[in-house]
């Protein structure tokens, strides 16, 4: 890393764990970890009267006119708006498309809501819109409806975006964590931690010897390639907020199975590993925007892994562990030294405002 005159304070990148009964929202409530789940389960869902687990999946599966649809919504508040490898416009499309893909759905239509801060330059809004449109065309989806609101100066970071999407689920596809069984093979589609470190490096003006760009991408084509091998995949998840650790813990808790991860098998690129070591971060908890984790029946694992590696977004796919009967609901990592450690659900978010 090159020298900088003003060294950033790593403490500013970590959300402190607040007292659980704190009466106000804190940044950790938006981090995708235990605090986010508690906010949804204890505050939001009681008001809505909905089932607890429904709010913890990437998208809802509903039936309409005899068709099975996936429906998802997401909001994007990333800072900065433009970063190495992407922008808030790319995230707004790919994030929702990927949530649909994790249900096995082929995304078809999106809505787009823009919340603009008074005083933001119109050229900035134009750049965001162009990026959003290009990402939609690349993902094969259409933005068919939307809304625009403006808030007073000082009440936003220029541009916030909400996107909702619907997609059709092919017959025979049933992706949900409750289907995970002991013996399932756990795979990731490629290197983890790239997006979070790319955001951090831009936000804090850090420069590394090797440039790090976000992995932001639409995963629908990769999922199609996997499902072409067999529709009998058990669960898919894109490990965004809270990283790989949060996704594995959510799946373990919902399935009642334990998960064992071989730490050395988890693909972490050297620049990400170096940045995390320097800053005291764990790559397992750093956000991704173009990767997925899959639980696959053992009899299909080799063929699915080959299909992933044949796709441009899965060339670095790797087997990282398995579902087990031991320690139900917990994730354990086997270290390179032969020991084990518990991989907990993150409390908040190491790097807030990453999507």
C-alpha positions in Angstrom: 0.0 0.0 0.0 1.3 3.5 -0.9 1.9 6.1 1.8 -0.9 8.5 2.6 -0.5 11.6 4.7 -3.7 11.0 6.6 -4.0 7.5 8.0 -7.6 6.3 8.3 -8.8 5.0 11.6 -9.9 1.3 11.3 -12.3 1.8 14.2 -14.5 3.9 11.9 -15.2 0.8 9.8 -16.6 -1.3 12.5 -20.1 -1.0 13.9 -19.9 -1.4 17.7 -22.2 -4.0 19.2 -24.8 -1.9 21.1 -26.9 -3.0 24.1 -29.6 -5.2 22.8 -32.4 -3.2 24.4 -31.2 0.1 23.0 -34.4 2.1 22.1 -33.0 3.6 18.8 -31.8 2.3 15.5 -28.1 2.1 15.1 -25.9 1.4 12.1 -25.5 -2.3 13.1 -29.2 -2.9 12.5 -28.5 -2.6 8.8 -25.5 -4.9 8.6 -27.3 -8.1 7.7 -26.2 -9.9 10.9 -27.8 -10.8 14.2 -29.0 -7.3 14.9 -30.7 -7.1 11.5 -32.5 -10.3 12.2 -33.6 -9.1 15.7 -34.9 -5.8 14.2 -37.0 -7.8 11.7 -38.2 -10.5 14.1 -38.9 -8.3 17.2 -40.0 -5.0 15.7 -41.1 -5.2 12.1 -42.8 -8.6 11.7 -45.0 -8.3 14.8 -46.4 -5.1 13.3 -46.9 -6.8 9.9 -48.3 -10.1 11.4 -46.1 -12.1 9.0 -44.1 -15.3 9.6 -40.6 -14.8 10.9 -38.6 -16.9 8.5 -40.2 -15.3 5.4 -38.3 -12.1 6.0 -34.9 -13.9 6.1 -34.8 -15.3 2.6 -33.6 -13.5 -0.5 -37.0 -13.5 -2.1 -40.5 -14.7 -1.5 -41.9 -17.5 -3.6 -45.6 -17.0 -4.5 -48.1 -18.6 -6.8 -50.1 -16.6 -9.3 -52.3 -17.9 -12.1 -50.7 -21.4 -11.8 -47.2 -20.0 -12.1 -44.6 -20.0 -9.4 -43.0 -16.5 -9.1 -40.2 -15.1 -7.0 -40.7 -11.6 -5.7 -37.9 -9.5 -4.1 -37.2 -5.9 -3.1 -34.0 -4.2 -2.0 -32.7 -0.7 -1.2 -29.2 0.6 -2.0 -27.5 3.3 0.0 -23.9 2.6 -0.9 -21.2 5.3 -0.3 -19.5 6.3 -2.6 -21.9 6.2 -5.5 -19.2 5.1 -7.9 -16.4 2.7 -6.9 -13.9 0.4 -8.7 -15.8 -2.2 -10.7 -19.3 -0.6 -10.4 -21.7 1.9 -9.1 -25.0 2.2 -7.1 -26.8 1.7 -10.5 -25.1 -1.6 -11.1 -25.9 -2.7 -7.5 -29.5 -1.7 -7.8 -30.0 -4.1 -10.7 -27.7 -6.9 -9.9 -28.6 -7.1 -6.2 -32.3 -7.7 -7.0 -31.7 -10.0 -9.9 -29.4 -12.1 -7.7 -32.0 -12.3 -5.0 -34.4 -13.7 -7.5 -31.8 -16.1 -8.9 -31.2 -17.5 -5.4 -34.8 -18.8 -5.6 -34.0 -20.3 -9.0 -36.1 -17.7 -10.8 -35.2 -16.1 -14.1 -35.7 -12.4 -13.5 -38.0 -10.7 -15.9 -39.2 -7.2 -14.6 -37.9 -4.6 -12.2 -39.3 -1.5 -10.6 -36.9 1.4 -9.7 -37.5 4.1 -7.1 -35.0 7.0 -7.0 -34.6 9.1 -3.8 -32.5 12.1 -4.8 -31.0 14.7 -2.4 -31.6 18.3 -3.2 -28.4 19.8 -4.7 -27.0 16.6 -6.3 -25.7 17.3 -9.8 -27.9 16.1 -12.7 -24.8 14.7 -14.4 -24.4 12.4 -11.4 -28.1 11.3 -11.7 -27.5 10.7 -15.4 -24.5 8.6 -14.8 -26.4 6.5 -12.3 -29.3 6.0 -14.6 -27.0 5.0 -17.5 -25.3 2.4 -15.3 -28.6 1.1 -14.1 -29.9 0.8 -17.7 -26.7 -1.0 -18.9 -26.8 -3.4 -16.0 -30.5 -4.2 -16.8 -29.7 -4.9 -20.4 -26.8 -7.1 -19.5 -28.9 -9.1 -17.0 -31.8 -9.5 -19.5 -34.4 -7.7 -17.5 -36.6 -4.7 -18.1 -37.3 -1.8 -15.8 -41.0 -1.3 -16.3 -42.1 1.1 -13.6 -40.7 3.5 -11.0 -40.9 6.5 -8.8 -38.8 9.6 -8.0 -38.7 11.6 -4.7 -36.4 14.5 -3.6 -35.4 15.1 0.0 -33.9 18.2 1.5 -30.2 18.9 1.3 -28.3 17.2 4.1 -30.9 14.3 4.3 -29.2 11.9 2.0 -26.0 11.0 0.2 -27.0 12.2 -3.3 -28.8 9.1 -4.6 -30.6 6.2 -2.9 -32.3 3.5 -5.0 -34.9 0.9 -4.3 -35.6 -1.9 -6.8 -38.2 -4.7 -6.8 -38.2 -7.6 -9.2 -40.3 -10.6 -10.2 -39.2 -13.7 -12.0 -40.5 -17.1 -13.0 -39.3 -20.3 -11.3 -38.9 -23.3 -13.6 -40.8 -26.5 -12.7 -39.1 -28.8 -10.4 -36.9 -26.2 -8.7 -37.3 -25.9 -4.9 -34.5 -23.9 -3.3 -34.8 -23.3 0.4 -32.6 -23.9 3.4 -35.0 -26.4 4.9 -34.0 -28.9 2.2 -30.3 -29.0 3.3 -29.4 -32.5 4.6 -26.2 -33.9 6.2 -23.8 -34.8 3.5 -24.6 -31.9 1.2 -21.5 -30.4 -0.4 -21.0 -26.6 0.2 -19.6 -24.6 -2.7 -18.8 -21.0 -3.5 -18.6 -19.6 -7.0 -15.4 -17.7 -6.5 -13.2 -15.4 -4.5 -14.8 -13.8 -1.5 -14.5 -10.3 0.1 -13.7 -8.4 -3.1 -16.7 -6.0 -3.1 -16.3 -4.9 0.5 -12.6 -4.3 0.2 -13.1 -2.4 -3.1 -15.7 -0.1 -1.4 -13.4 0.4 1.6 -10.4 1.3 -0.5 -12.4 3.9 -2.4 -14.1 5.3 0.6 -11.0 5.7 2.7 -8.6 6.5 -0.2 -6.5 3.4 0.4 -4.2 2.3 -2.4 -2.9 -1.3 -2.7 -0.2 -2.6 -4.9 -2.8 -4.7 -6.8 -6.0 -2.9 -7.7 -9.2 -4.4 -6.2 -12.4 -4.1 -8.1 -15.9 -5.0 -7.0 -17.2 -8.4 -8.1 -20.7 -6.8 -8.8 -22.4 -9.0 -11.4 -25.8 -10.6 -12.2 -25.7 -14.3 -11.4 -28.8 -15.5 -13.3 -26.8 -17.1 -16.1 -24.6 -19.0 -13.6 -27.6 -20.3 -11.8 -29.2 -21.4 -15.1 -26.0 -23.3 -15.8 -26.1 -25.1 -12.4 -29.8 -25.9 -12.8 -29.2 -27.4 -16.2 -27.2 -30.1 -14.5 -30.0 -30.9 -12.1 -32.9 -29.0 -10.6 -32.3 -30.8 -7.4 -30.1 -28.1 -5.8 -31.0 -27.6 -2.2 -30.2 -23.9 -1.5 -28.4 -21.0 -3.0 -27.5 -17.7 -1.3 -25.6 -14.6 -2.4 -23.4 -13.6 0.6 -23.8 -9.8 0.6 -24.1 -8.0 3.9 -22.4 -10.1 6.6 -20.5 -12.0 4.0 -20.1 -15.7 3.7 -20.3 -16.2 7.5 -23.8 -14.7 7.7 -25.1 -16.7 4.8 -23.8 -20.0 6.2 -25.2 -19.3 9.7 -28.6 -18.4 8.3 -28.7 -21.7 6.3 -27.5 -23.7 9.3 -30.1 -22.2 11.6 -32.9 -22.7 9.2 -31.9 -26.3 8.2 -31.0 -27.5 11.7 -27.8 -29.0 10.2 -24.3 -28.2 11.2 -21.8 -26.8 8.6 -18.1 -27.5 8.5 -15.9 -25.3 6.3 -12.3 -26.0 5.4 -10.7 -22.6 5.9 -7.9 -23.2 3.4 -10.4 -24.2 0.7 -12.2 -20.8 0.9 -10.9 -18.7 -2.1 -9.6 -15.4 -0.8 -7.5 -13.4 -3.3 -4.1 -12.2 -1.9 -5.0 -8.5 -2.1 -8.1 -9.1 -0.1 -6.3 -11.2 2.4 -3.6 -8.6 2.8 -6.0 -5.8 3.2 -8.0 -7.7 5.8 -4.9 -8.7 7.7 -3.7 -5.1 7.8 -7.1 -3.7 9.0 -8.1 -6.5 11.3 -11.0 -7.8 9.2 -12.1 -11.3 8.6 -12.7 -12.1 4.8 -15.5 -14.5 5.9 -17.5 -11.5 7.1 -16.8 -9.1 4.2 -19.6 -8.4 1.6 -19.7 -9.8 -1.9 -21.9 -8.7 -4.8 -21.2 -11.3 -7.5 -20.7 -14.6 -5.7 -23.0 -17.3 -4.5 -22.8 -20.2 -2.0 -24.6 -23.5 -2.9 -25.6 -26.6 -0.9 -25.7 -29.4 -3.4 -26.5 -33.1 -2.9 -23.3 -35.1 -3.0 -24.3 -37.2 -6.0 -24.5 -34.1 -8.1 -21.6 -32.1 -6.7 -18.9 -32.9 -9.3 -21.2 -32.2 -12.3 -22.5 -28.9 -10.7 -19.0 -27.8 -9.9 -17.9 -28.5 -13.5 -20.8 -26.4 -14.8 -19.9 -23.6 -12.5 -16.3 -23.5 -13.6 -17.3 -23.6 -17.3 -19.2 -20.3 -16.7 -17.4 -16.9 -16.8 -18.7 -16.1 -13.3 -17.8 -19.4 -11.8 -14.3 -20.1 -13.1 -12.9 -20.0 -9.5 -15.7 -22.1 -8.0 -14.5 -24.3 -5.1 -15.8 -26.9 -2.7 -15.4 -25.4 0.8 -17.2 -27.8 3.2 -20.2 -29.9 3.9 -23.4 -30.1 5.9 -23.1 -32.4 9.0 -25.2 -33.9 11.8 -22.9 -32.5 14.5 -23.3 -29.2 16.2 -26.8 -28.5 14.6 -27.4 -24.9 13.6 -23.7 -24.0 14.0 -20.9 -23.2 11.5 -17.4 -24.5 12.3 -14.2 -23.8 10.4 -11.3 -26.2 10.3 -8.1 -24.1 10.3 -5.0 -24.8 8.4 -3.2 -25.8 11.6 -5.7 -28.6 12.3 -7.8 -26.9 14.9 -11.4 -25.7 14.7 -13.2 -22.4 15.4 -16.8 -21.4 15.6 -17.8 -19.0 12.8 -20.5 -16.9 14.5 -23.2 -14.9 12.9 -21.9 -11.3 12.8 -23.5 -8.9 15.2 -23.6 -5.9 12.8 -21.4 -5.1 9.9 -17.6 -4.7 9.6 -18.0 -2.3 6.7 -21.3 -0.4 6.8 -23.0 1.1 3.7 -21.5 -1.4 1.2 -24.7 -1.9 -0.8 
